[in-house]
Every structure is written in structure tokens, then in C-alpha cells.
Amino acid sequence: MTALLKLAAAIDWMNQQVGRLVYWLGLVMILFGVYNATVRYLGSFIGSNLSSNAYIDIQWYLFGAMFLLGAGYGLRHNVHVRVDVLSSRLSQRAQLGIEFIGTLLFLLPFCAIVLWFSLDWVANSWAIKEMSPNPGGLPRYPIKFVVPVAFGLLLLQGLSQLIKIAGVFTGHREYLYEPRSLEEEAQV
């Protein structure tokens, strides 16, 4: 079990690093949005087009990358959407049992299916060097590569969650989601 918990810790670390990257992607996306809006209005004011569809495409690509790549990070930190109407009344052990079964029966198979079917889709996009249909738009094939990467990371994080739940059930861990201090939260 110790080796599996080390694997889970490595997966957690990897998704933590990806989460930090997503923070920076958010900043870059906002800067592109501000720039695009500014030059669009400035161009309208001076009677010249200073904007480009490439700026709009990069905003959408960054938003998509943030959303997709942040999924594993969100699962790691337990910030994903839940319906806690019934499970909130259950014991921690029962909640972990539901989490284990749900991850095993729904999350992991879903991630595996999306990963499997996205590979041909991405390969075809790379083969034809798919471009945005917008004039002056960007290539689409690089951003499509994010889909299998993101679902691979989510699948790995689901596996990490299963290992950590098993660690709680076998007495090797006290918590599934480690309680953190405010200082640790600020560093994330």
C-alpha cells in the first residue's frame, strides 16, 4: 500500500503543477481579452481595424485549456460539483464508499472512453493541419491535443483518489482530502 500511496502522491503533485499552470493561463487569457477589447474600441475610434480573429481564437483556446486541464486539479482539491443532499447525512466512511464506487464505475470509464475516442479525432486534426474557419484564425490542431491530455490527467487523478480512499479504509491514511492551513491555501 505504501508504494501505491507514493504513486498517488506523485499524481497529486503532477496535477498540482498543472493547476499552477492553469492559474497563469487565466492571467494570459485576461490580458489577451483586455488587449483585444482595447484595440477594437481604439480602432473603431480612429477608423482602423487593429484587432484580429486570432486574438479571439487564442482567448477561446486558453479558456478551453484552463477548463480541461483544471479538472484533475479540481478533483484533487475536492472542488468539483457534487449533489450532497443524501451523502451529507452519511458517515465519512459511507461517503468514501460512495466516492470509491462512483469513481470506479463512472469517472474512470468515462475518462477512458473520452481518451480513447479523442485520439483519432486529434490525429485527424493534426494530419490535415486543421485551421479555424474564421479569417485570420489560428490552427485548431494544437488545442485539440489538450483534450486527451486533460482526460488522461483526470483519469490519473481518479486513480489517485481510489488509492487514497483505499488508504483511508486500510488505516494507512487519516483523510482523503488533507486539511490545510490558511498559509498552505495562500501558497496554492
Rosetta constraint file for C-alpha pairs under 8 A:
AtomPair CA 1 CA 5 HARMONIC 6.18 0.50
AtomPair CA 1 CA 167 HARMONIC 7.22 0.50
AtomPair CA 1 CA 172 HARMONIC 7.75 0.50
AtomPair CA 2 CA 6 HARMONIC 6.24 0.50
AtomPair CA 3 CA 7 HARMONIC 6.30 0.50
AtomPair CA 4 CA 8 HARMONIC 6.19 0.50
AtomPair CA 4 CA 163 HARMONIC 6.52 0.50
AtomPair CA 5 CA 9 HARMONIC 6.12 0.50
AtomPair CA 5 CA 160 HARMONIC 7.98 0.50
AtomPair CA 5 CA 163 HARMONIC 6.43 0.50
AtomPair CA 5 CA 164 HARMONIC 6.64 0.50
AtomPair CA 5 CA 167 HARMONIC 7.33 0.50
AtomPair CA 6 CA 10 HARMONIC 6.22 0.50
AtomPair CA 7 CA 11 HARMONIC 6.27 0.50
AtomPair CA 7 CA 160 HARMONIC 7.42 0.50
AtomPair CA 8 CA 12 HARMONIC 6.08 0.50
AtomPair CA 8 CA 157 HARMONIC 7.88 0.50
AtomPair CA 8 CA 159 HARMONIC 7.55 0.50
AtomPair CA 8 CA 160 HARMONIC 4.37 0.50
AtomPair CA 8 CA 161 HARMONIC 7.43 0.50
AtomPair CA 8 CA 163 HARMONIC 6.47 0.50
AtomPair CA 8 CA 164 HARMONIC 6.98 0.50
AtomPair CA 9 CA 13 HARMONIC 6.08 0.50
AtomPair CA 9 CA 160 HARMONIC 7.56 0.50
AtomPair CA 10 CA 14 HARMONIC 6.21 0.50
AtomPair CA 11 CA 15 HARMONIC 6.26 0.50
AtomPair CA 11 CA 156 HARMONIC 6.60 0.50
AtomPair CA 11 CA 157 HARMONIC 6.30 0.50
AtomPair CA 11 CA 160 HARMONIC 6.44 0.50
AtomPair CA 12 CA 16 HARMONIC 6.02 0.50
AtomPair CA 12 CA 76 HARMONIC 6.61 0.50
AtomPair CA 12 CA 157 HARMONIC 6.81 0.50
AtomPair CA 12 CA 160 HARMONIC 7.13 0.50
AtomPair CA 13 CA 17 HARMONIC 6.30 0.50
AtomPair CA 14 CA 18 HARMONIC 6.35 0.50
AtomPair CA 15 CA 19 HARMONIC 6.01 0.50
AtomPair CA 15 CA 72 HARMONIC 6.02 0.50
AtomPair CA 15 CA 73 HARMONIC 5.26 0.50
AtomPair CA 15 CA 76 HARMONIC 7.51 0.50
AtomPair CA 15 CA 153 HARMONIC 7.05 0.50
AtomPair CA 15 CA 157 HARMONIC 7.40 0.50
AtomPair CA 16 CA 20 HARMONIC 6.37 0.50
AtomPair CA 16 CA 73 HARMONIC 6.01 0.50
AtomPair CA 17 CA 21 HARMONIC 6.40 0.50
AtomPair CA 18 CA 22 HARMONIC 6.26 0.50
AtomPair CA 18 CA 69 HARMONIC 6.93 0.50
AtomPair CA 18 CA 70 HARMONIC 7.35 0.50
AtomPair CA 18 CA 73 HARMONIC 7.23 0.50
AtomPair CA 19 CA 23 HARMONIC 6.49 0.50
AtomPair CA 19 CA 69 HARMONIC 7.38 0.50
AtomPair CA 19 CA 70 HARMONIC 5.82 0.50
AtomPair CA 19 CA 73 HARMONIC 5.43 0.50
AtomPair CA 20 CA 24 HARMONIC 6.80 0.50
AtomPair CA 20 CA 188 HARMONIC 7.46 0.50
AtomPair CA 21 CA 25 HARMONIC 6.28 0.50
AtomPair CA 22 CA 26 HARMONIC 6.23 0.50
AtomPair CA 22 CA 65 HARMONIC 7.85 0.50
AtomPair CA 22 CA 66 HARMONIC 5.33 0.50
AtomPair CA 22 CA 69 HARMONIC 7.00 0.50
AtomPair CA 22 CA 70 HARMONIC 6.46 0.50
AtomPair CA 23 CA 27 HARMONIC 6.72 0.50
AtomPair CA 24 CA 28 HARMONIC 6.28 0.50
AtomPair CA 25 CA 29 HARMONIC 5.99 0.50
AtomPair CA 25 CA 62 HARMONIC 6.32 0.50
AtomPair CA 25 CA 66 HARMONIC 6.59 0.50
AtomPair CA 26 CA 30 HARMONIC 6.20 0.50
AtomPair CA 26 CA 62 HARMONIC 7.39 0.50
AtomPair CA 26 CA 63 HARMONIC 7.43 0.50
AtomPair CA 26 CA 66 HARMONIC 6.98 0.50
AtomPair CA 27 CA 31 HARMONIC 6.23 0.50
AtomPair CA 28 CA 32 HARMONIC 6.25 0.50
AtomPair CA 28 CA 62 HARMONIC 7.95 0.50
AtomPair CA 29 CA 33 HARMONIC 6.22 0.50
AtomPair CA 29 CA 58 HARMONIC 7.63 0.50
AtomPair CA 29 CA 59 HARMONIC 5.36 0.50
AtomPair CA 29 CA 62 HARMONIC 5.87 0.50
AtomPair CA 29 CA 63 HARMONIC 6.96 0.50
AtomPair CA 30 CA 34 HARMONIC 6.12 0.50
AtomPair CA 30 CA 59 HARMONIC 7.89 0.50
AtomPair CA 31 CA 35 HARMONIC 6.05 0.50
AtomPair CA 32 CA 36 HARMONIC 5.94 0.50
AtomPair CA 32 CA 55 HARMONIC 6.53 0.50
AtomPair CA 32 CA 58 HARMONIC 7.67 0.50
AtomPair CA 32 CA 59 HARMONIC 6.43 0.50
AtomPair CA 33 CA 37 HARMONIC 6.07 0.50
AtomPair CA 33 CA 55 HARMONIC 7.66 0.50
AtomPair CA 33 CA 56 HARMONIC 7.67 0.50
AtomPair CA 33 CA 59 HARMONIC 6.58 0.50
AtomPair CA 34 CA 38 HARMONIC 5.97 0.50
AtomPair CA 35 CA 39 HARMONIC 6.11 0.50
AtomPair CA 36 CA 40 HARMONIC 5.99 0.50
AtomPair CA 36 CA 51 HARMONIC 6.10 0.50
AtomPair CA 36 CA 52 HARMONIC 7.88 0.50
AtomPair CA 36 CA 55 HARMONIC 6.31 0.50
AtomPair CA 36 CA 56 HARMONIC 7.46 0.50
AtomPair CA 37 CA 41 HARMONIC 6.30 0.50
AtomPair CA 38 CA 42 HARMONIC 5.96 0.50
AtomPair CA 39 CA 43 HARMONIC 5.59 0.50
AtomPair CA 39 CA 50 HARMONIC 5.55 0.50
AtomPair CA 39 CA 51 HARMONIC 5.85 0.50
AtomPair CA 40 CA 44 HARMONIC 6.16 0.50
AtomPair CA 40 CA 49 HARMONIC 6.96 0.50
AtomPair CA 40 CA 50 HARMONIC 6.21 0.50
AtomPair CA 40 CA 51 HARMONIC 5.42 0.50
AtomPair CA 41 CA 45 HARMONIC 6.11 0.50
AtomPair CA 42 CA 46 HARMONIC 6.27 0.50
AtomPair CA 42 CA 50 HARMONIC 7.75 0.50
AtomPair CA 43 CA 47 HARMONIC 5.62 0.50
AtomPair CA 43 CA 48 HARMONIC 4.68 0.50
AtomPair CA 43 CA 49 HARMONIC 5.04 0.50
AtomPair CA 43 CA 50 HARMONIC 5.30 0.50
AtomPair CA 43 CA 51 HARMONIC 7.53 0.50
AtomPair CA 44 CA 48 HARMONIC 6.28 0.50
AtomPair CA 44 CA 49 HARMONIC 6.95 0.50
AtomPair CA 51 CA 55 HARMONIC 7.34 0.50
AtomPair CA 52 CA 56 HARMONIC 7.24 0.50
AtomPair CA 52 CA 136 HARMONIC 6.71 0.50
AtomPair CA 52 CA 137 HARMONIC 7.90 0.50
AtomPair CA 53 CA 57 HARMONIC 6.13 0.50
AtomPair CA 53 CA 134 HARMONIC 6.59 0.50
AtomPair CA 53 CA 135 HARMONIC 6.70 0.50
AtomPair CA 53 CA 136 HARMONIC 5.64 0.50
AtomPair CA 53 CA 137 HARMONIC 5.26 0.50
AtomPair CA 54 CA 58 HARMONIC 6.05 0.50
AtomPair CA 54 CA 136 HARMONIC 5.91 0.50
AtomPair CA 54 CA 137 HARMONIC 4.54 0.50
AtomPair CA 54 CA 138 HARMONIC 5.58 0.50
AtomPair CA 55 CA 59 HARMONIC 6.28 0.50
AtomPair CA 56 CA 60 HARMONIC 6.40 0.50
AtomPair CA 57 CA 61 HARMONIC 6.05 0.50
AtomPair CA 57 CA 132 HARMONIC 7.90 0.50
AtomPair CA 57 CA 137 HARMONIC 6.31 0.50
AtomPair CA 57 CA 138 HARMONIC 6.41 0.50
AtomPair CA 58 CA 62 HARMONIC 5.98 0.50
AtomPair CA 58 CA 138 HARMONIC 7.50 0.50
AtomPair CA 59 CA 63 HARMONIC 6.13 0.50
AtomPair CA 60 CA 64 HARMONIC 6.05 0.50
AtomPair CA 61 CA 65 HARMONIC 6.07 0.50
AtomPair CA 61 CA 143 HARMONIC 6.27 0.50
AtomPair CA 62 CA 66 HARMONIC 6.02 0.50
AtomPair CA 63 CA 67 HARMONIC 6.15 0.50
AtomPair CA 64 CA 68 HARMONIC 6.05 0.50
AtomPair CA 65 CA 69 HARMONIC 5.69 0.50
AtomPair CA 65 CA 70 HARMONIC 7.97 0.50
AtomPair CA 65 CA 143 HARMONIC 7.29 0.50
AtomPair CA 65 CA 146 HARMONIC 6.44 0.50
AtomPair CA 66 CA 70 HARMONIC 5.65 0.50
AtomPair CA 67 CA 71 HARMONIC 6.69 0.50
AtomPair CA 68 CA 146 HARMONIC 7.38 0.50
AtomPair CA 68 CA 147 HARMONIC 6.84 0.50
AtomPair CA 68 CA 150 HARMONIC 5.48 0.50
AtomPair CA 68 CA 151 HARMONIC 7.68 0.50
AtomPair CA 69 CA 73 HARMONIC 7.61 0.50
AtomPair CA 69 CA 146 HARMONIC 7.54 0.50
AtomPair CA 69 CA 149 HARMONIC 7.81 0.50
AtomPair CA 69 CA 150 HARMONIC 4.90 0.50
AtomPair CA 69 CA 153 HARMONIC 7.64 0.50
AtomPair CA 70 CA 74 HARMONIC 6.01 0.50
AtomPair CA 70 CA 150 HARMONIC 7.96 0.50
AtomPair CA 71 CA 75 HARMONIC 6.22 0.50
AtomPair CA 71 CA 150 HARMONIC 7.37 0.50
AtomPair CA 71 CA 154 HARMONIC 6.22 0.50
AtomPair CA 72 CA 76 HARMONIC 6.11 0.50
AtomPair CA 72 CA 150 HARMONIC 7.53 0.50
AtomPair CA 72 CA 153 HARMONIC 5.79 0.50
AtomPair CA 72 CA 154 HARMONIC 4.35 0.50
AtomPair CA 72 CA 155 HARMONIC 7.86 0.50
AtomPair CA 72 CA 156 HARMONIC 7.99 0.50
AtomPair CA 72 CA 157 HARMONIC 5.66 0.50
AtomPair CA 72 CA 158 HARMONIC 7.91 0.50
AtomPair CA 73 CA 77 HARMONIC 6.34 0.50
AtomPair CA 74 CA 78 HARMONIC 5.94 0.50
AtomPair CA 74 CA 79 HARMONIC 5.17 0.50
AtomPair CA 74 CA 80 HARMONIC 5.75 0.50
AtomPair CA 75 CA 79 HARMONIC 6.35 0.50
AtomPair CA 75 CA 80 HARMONIC 5.98 0.50
AtomPair CA 75 CA 154 HARMONIC 7.73 0.50
AtomPair CA 75 CA 157 HARMONIC 7.01 0.50
AtomPair CA 75 CA 158 HARMONIC 7.61 0.50
AtomPair CA 76 CA 157 HARMONIC 6.57 0.50
AtomPair CA 76 CA 161 HARMONIC 7.50 0.50
AtomPair CA 76 CA 177 HARMONIC 7.90 0.50
AtomPair CA 77 CA 177 HARMONIC 6.98 0.50
AtomPair CA 78 CA 177 HARMONIC 7.24 0.50
AtomPair CA 83 CA 87 HARMONIC 7.91 0.50
AtomPair CA 84 CA 88 HARMONIC 5.20 0.50
AtomPair CA 85 CA 89 HARMONIC 7.74 0.50
AtomPair CA 86 CA 90 HARMONIC 7.23 0.50
AtomPair CA 87 CA 94 HARMONIC 7.95 0.50
AtomPair CA 87 CA 95 HARMONIC 6.04 0.50
AtomPair CA 88 CA 95 HARMONIC 7.77 0.50
AtomPair CA 90 CA 94 HARMONIC 5.93 0.50
AtomPair CA 90 CA 95 HARMONIC 6.23 0.50
AtomPair CA 91 CA 95 HARMONIC 6.21 0.50
AtomPair CA 92 CA 96 HARMONIC 6.10 0.50
AtomPair CA 93 CA 97 HARMONIC 6.18 0.50
AtomPair CA 93 CA 169 HARMONIC 7.77 0.50
AtomPair CA 94 CA 98 HARMONIC 6.29 0.50
AtomPair CA 95 CA 99 HARMONIC 6.14 0.50
AtomPair CA 96 CA 100 HARMONIC 5.97 0.50
AtomPair CA 96 CA 165 HARMONIC 6.45 0.50
AtomPair CA 97 CA 101 HARMONIC 6.19 0.50
AtomPair CA 98 CA 102 HARMONIC 5.89 0.50
AtomPair CA 99 CA 103 HARMONIC 5.94 0.50
AtomPair CA 100 CA 104 HARMONIC 6.06 0.50
AtomPair CA 100 CA 161 HARMONIC 7.88 0.50
AtomPair CA 100 CA 162 HARMONIC 5.91 0.50
AtomPair CA 100 CA 165 HARMONIC 6.73 0.50
AtomPair CA 101 CA 105 HARMONIC 5.84 0.50
AtomPair CA 101 CA 106 HARMONIC 8.00 0.50
AtomPair CA 102 CA 106 HARMONIC 5.41 0.50
AtomPair CA 102 CA 107 HARMONIC 6.67 0.50
AtomPair CA 103 CA 107 HARMONIC 4.67 0.50
AtomPair CA 103 CA 108 HARMONIC 5.99 0.50
AtomPair CA 103 CA 158 HARMONIC 6.38 0.50
AtomPair CA 103 CA 162 HARMONIC 7.22 0.50
AtomPair CA 104 CA 108 HARMONIC 5.73 0.50
AtomPair CA 104 CA 109 HARMONIC 7.40 0.50
AtomPair CA 104 CA 162 HARMONIC 7.62 0.50
AtomPair CA 105 CA 109 HARMONIC 6.53 0.50
AtomPair CA 106 CA 110 HARMONIC 5.94 0.50
AtomPair CA 107 CA 111 HARMONIC 6.11 0.50
AtomPair CA 107 CA 155 HARMONIC 7.49 0.50
AtomPair CA 107 CA 158 HARMONIC 6.99 0.50
AtomPair CA 108 CA 112 HARMONIC 6.09 0.50
AtomPair CA 108 CA 155 HARMONIC 5.67 0.50
AtomPair CA 108 CA 158 HARMONIC 6.44 0.50
AtomPair CA 108 CA 159 HARMONIC 7.59 0.50
AtomPair CA 109 CA 113 HARMONIC 6.09 0.50
AtomPair CA 110 CA 114 HARMONIC 6.21 0.50
AtomPair CA 111 CA 115 HARMONIC 5.93 0.50
AtomPair CA 111 CA 151 HARMONIC 5.51 0.50
AtomPair CA 111 CA 152 HARMONIC 7.12 0.50
AtomPair CA 111 CA 154 HARMONIC 7.02 0.50
AtomPair CA 111 CA 155 HARMONIC 5.61 0.50
AtomPair CA 112 CA 116 HARMONIC 5.99 0.50
AtomPair CA 112 CA 151 HARMONIC 7.68 0.50
AtomPair CA 112 CA 152 HARMONIC 7.81 0.50
AtomPair CA 112 CA 155 HARMONIC 7.09 0.50
AtomPair CA 113 CA 117 HARMONIC 6.14 0.50
AtomPair CA 114 CA 118 HARMONIC 5.82 0.50
AtomPair CA 114 CA 148 HARMONIC 7.42 0.50
AtomPair CA 114 CA 151 HARMONIC 7.04 0.50
AtomPair CA 115 CA 119 HARMONIC 6.45 0.50
AtomPair CA 115 CA 147 HARMONIC 7.67 0.50
AtomPair CA 115 CA 148 HARMONIC 5.02 0.50
AtomPair CA 115 CA 151 HARMONIC 5.95 0.50
AtomPair CA 115 CA 152 HARMONIC 6.63 0.50
AtomPair CA 116 CA 120 HARMONIC 7.93 0.50
AtomPair CA 117 CA 121 HARMONIC 6.96 0.50
AtomPair CA 118 CA 122 HARMONIC 6.00 0.50
AtomPair CA 118 CA 147 HARMONIC 7.04 0.50
AtomPair CA 118 CA 148 HARMONIC 6.06 0.50
AtomPair CA 119 CA 123 HARMONIC 6.06 0.50
AtomPair CA 119 CA 148 HARMONIC 6.66 0.50
AtomPair CA 120 CA 124 HARMONIC 5.97 0.50
AtomPair CA 121 CA 125 HARMONIC 6.29 0.50
AtomPair CA 122 CA 126 HARMONIC 6.21 0.50
AtomPair CA 122 CA 141 HARMONIC 6.78 0.50
AtomPair CA 122 CA 144 HARMONIC 5.83 0.50
AtomPair CA 122 CA 145 HARMONIC 5.88 0.50
AtomPair CA 123 CA 127 HARMONIC 6.05 0.50
AtomPair CA 124 CA 128 HARMONIC 6.35 0.50
AtomPair CA 125 CA 129 HARMONIC 5.83 0.50
AtomPair CA 125 CA 130 HARMONIC 5.20 0.50
AtomPair CA 125 CA 140 HARMONIC 7.51 0.50
AtomPair CA 125 CA 141 HARMONIC 5.16 0.50
AtomPair CA 125 CA 144 HARMONIC 7.67 0.50
AtomPair CA 126 CA 130 HARMONIC 6.60 0.50
AtomPair CA 126 CA 141 HARMONIC 5.22 0.50
AtomPair CA 126 CA 142 HARMONIC 7.63 0.50
AtomPair CA 129 CA 139 HARMONIC 6.99 0.50
AtomPair CA 129 CA 140 HARMONIC 7.66 0.50
AtomPair CA 129 CA 141 HARMONIC 6.18 0.50
AtomPair CA 130 CA 139 HARMONIC 5.92 0.50
AtomPair CA 130 CA 140 HARMONIC 5.46 0.50
AtomPair CA 130 CA 141 HARMONIC 5.55 0.50
AtomPair CA 131 CA 137 HARMONIC 7.08 0.50
AtomPair CA 131 CA 138 HARMONIC 6.04 0.50
AtomPair CA 131 CA 139 HARMONIC 4.10 0.50
AtomPair CA 131 CA 140 HARMONIC 5.08 0.50
AtomPair CA 131 CA 141 HARMONIC 7.24 0.50
AtomPair CA 132 CA 137 HARMONIC 5.08 0.50
AtomPair CA 132 CA 138 HARMONIC 5.57 0.50
AtomPair CA 132 CA 139 HARMONIC 5.78 0.50
AtomPair CA 132 CA 140 HARMONIC 5.84 0.50
AtomPair CA 133 CA 137 HARMONIC 6.85 0.50
AtomPair CA 140 CA 144 HARMONIC 6.38 0.50
AtomPair CA 141 CA 145 HARMONIC 6.59 0.50
AtomPair CA 142 CA 146 HARMONIC 7.34 0.50
AtomPair CA 143 CA 147 HARMONIC 7.71 0.50
AtomPair CA 145 CA 149 HARMONIC 6.67 0.50
AtomPair CA 146 CA 150 HARMONIC 5.82 0.50
AtomPair CA 147 CA 151 HARMONIC 6.24 0.50
AtomPair CA 148 CA 152 HARMONIC 5.88 0.50
AtomPair CA 149 CA 153 HARMONIC 6.23 0.50
AtomPair CA 150 CA 154 HARMONIC 6.15 0.50
AtomPair CA 151 CA 155 HARMONIC 5.93 0.50
AtomPair CA 152 CA 156 HARMONIC 6.19 0.50
AtomPair CA 153 CA 157 HARMONIC 6.12 0.50
AtomPair CA 154 CA 158 HARMONIC 6.09 0.50
AtomPair CA 155 CA 159 HARMONIC 6.29 0.50
AtomPair CA 156 CA 160 HARMONIC 6.21 0.50
AtomPair CA 157 CA 161 HARMONIC 6.15 0.50
AtomPair CA 158 CA 162 HARMONIC 6.31 0.50
AtomPair CA 159 CA 163 HARMONIC 6.31 0.50
AtomPair CA 160 CA 164 HARMONIC 6.18 0.50
AtomPair CA 161 CA 165 HARMONIC 6.09 0.50
AtomPair CA 161 CA 176 HARMONIC 7.55 0.50
AtomPair CA 162 CA 166 HARMONIC 6.13 0.50
AtomPair CA 163 CA 167 HARMONIC 6.11 0.50
AtomPair CA 164 CA 168 HARMONIC 6.30 0.50
AtomPair CA 164 CA 173 HARMONIC 7.22 0.50
AtomPair CA 164 CA 176 HARMONIC 5.84 0.50
AtomPair CA 165 CA 169 HARMONIC 6.26 0.50
AtomPair CA 165 CA 176 HARMONIC 5.94 0.50
AtomPair CA 166 CA 170 HARMONIC 6.07 0.50
AtomPair CA 167 CA 171 HARMONIC 5.99 0.50
AtomPair CA 167 CA 172 HARMONIC 4.75 0.50
AtomPair CA 167 CA 173 HARMONIC 5.15 0.50
AtomPair CA 168 CA 172 HARMONIC 5.87 0.50
AtomPair CA 168 CA 173 HARMONIC 4.62 0.50
AtomPair CA 168 CA 174 HARMONIC 5.67 0.50
AtomPair CA 168 CA 175 HARMONIC 6.33 0.50
AtomPair CA 168 CA 176 HARMONIC 6.68 0.50
AtomPair CA 169 CA 173 HARMONIC 8.00 0.50
AtomPair CA 175 CA 179 HARMONIC 7.92 0.50
AtomPair CA 180 CA 184 HARMONIC 5.99 0.50
AtomPair CA 180 CA 185 HARMONIC 6.62 0.50
AtomPair CA 181 CA 185 HARMONIC 6.38 0.50
AtomPair CA 182 CA 186 HARMONIC 6.20 0.50
AtomPair CA 183 CA 187 HARMONIC 6.45 0.50
AtomPair CA 184 CA 188 HARMONIC 6.59 0.50
